Structure formats: C-alpha cells, structure tokens
Amino acid sequence: MIEVQDLKDQVIAIILGKGYQRRDQPFQLSSGGFSHDYVDCRKALGSGSDLRVAANAILAMFDSIGLTFELVGGLTMGADPISHAIAIERQLGWFSVRKQEKSHGTGNKIEGSQVTPNSAVLLVEDVVTSGASIIQAYGAVKQAQANVVAATSLLDRGSRAKAEFHRLDVPYYPLLTYQDLGIDPI
C-alpha cells in the first residue's frame, strides 16, 4: 500500500508541474486577494490518472485517521472532479452544491446523490483561500440536516478555513497547504 506522504508528494509534483504559475505582477484571486502565485488544480488534475492520484491521496489521508463517510461533494465547480473521483474509487455517493437554487424544475440546491438527514458527508474543495466556497457548501449540506464528518481541500492557501471549521466544530484536513508548495499564505 502506498503511504500517504508518497501520494502527497505525487500531488505536489503534479500541481507544481501542471497547475502552478508565478508572476511578477500579482493575480487577483476569487477571494478578492492578490498573489504572485496562482494555483489551478482543475488544470493540474485534468488527466484521469492525475485526478486518481489526488483522490487516492485524500482517501489514504482519511484511512490513516479512520474517518469514514458515505457521500462526498462540495460547491460546484471546484469540488466536482475531486468528489467524483473519490466516489468512483470507493463506490460512494457524490453531490454538487449549486451556487444558487435552480429557478426551474425542482429548484434543487444540491444535485447528484440525495443528501438526507444524518448522511455522513465529506465536504471537498480544490483550492481554499478565504474558505467562502466550502463554507457555502457546508451551509447547504447542514440545511439538508446531514452530518458533516469532515472537510478537506487539495490546497489550503491560508488559515481562515481551518479557523472557521474549528468554530463550526467540523474537523478540517487539507491535503496540502501553502507550505507544501513553498508559496506565501493568503
């Protein structure tokens, strides 16, 4: 069995090789902040084999602490590929949280597997800066009365999400942090 650190090292290499840019002029991030370092995990994990490595790294991390869940998902678009890959690897249910309810049809906020009261849910995000997206997904899942057993991200670029999940009493385990990539925090 491959060790968690070996898988994390593979994810670091994939992200730095395929989804990382450093510029003299800073990028504006979705959080509103600015950084000379830009990390695009969707681009980095654009191939199935790279996405599988990331999914298995997250699964190995949770296996190592004995945490289990039955559904995995988060706010669309960042969480979608990762949660789908995790669901496929473990034969679990996946879901996507819309940024706003559909204005037609059933008006669903959550699509995919049905998130029901007491479902054991893992929340996922690709890159976290302020934590706003994953916290928005948390709100939708809690409104469905599910049990959020943990939250994770491929990369946490700061400490705000960790503090917010601590306040919410939800364990938060980012696979990688800004320190792993050798970039400045946001």
C-alpha positions, 0 to 999 in steps of 0.5 A, a space after each residue: 500500500 502506498 503511504 500517504 506522504 508518497 501520494 502527497 508528494 505525487 500531488 505536489 509534483 503534479 500541481 507544481 508541474 501542471 497547475 502552478 504559475 508565478 508572476 511578477 505582477 500579482 493575480 487577483 484571486 476569487 477571494 478578492 486577494 492578490 498573489 504572485 502565485 496562482 494555483 489551478 488544480 482543475 488544470 493540474 488534475 485534468 488527466 484521469 490518472 492525475 485526478 486518481 492520484 489526488 483522490 487516492 491521496 485524500 482517501 489514504 489521508 482519511 484511512 490513516 485517521 479512520 474517518 469514514 463517510 458515505 457521500 462526498 461533494 462540495 460547491 460546484 465547480 471546484 469540488 466536482 472532479 475531486 468528489 467524483 473521483 473519490 466516489 468512483 474509487 470507493 463506490 460512494 455517493 457524490 453531490 454538487 452544491 449549486 451556487 444558487 437554487 435552480 429557478 426551474 424544475 425542482 429548484 434543487 440546491 444540491 444535485 447528484 446523490 440525495 443528501 438526507 438527514 444524518 448522511 455522513 458527508 465529506 465536504 471537498 474543495 480544490 483550492 481554499 483561500 478565504 474558505 467562502 466556497 466550502 463554507 457555502 457548501 457546508 451551509 447547504 449540506 447542514 440545511 439538508 440536516 446531514 452530518 458533516 464528518 469532515 472537510 478537506 481541500 487539495 490546497 489550503 492557501 491560508 488559515 481562515 478555513 481551518 479557523 472557521 471549521 474549528 468554530 463550526 466544530 467540523 474537523 478540517 484536513 487539507 491535503 496540502 497547504 501553502 507550505 507544501 508548495 513553498 508559496 506565501 499564505 493568503 
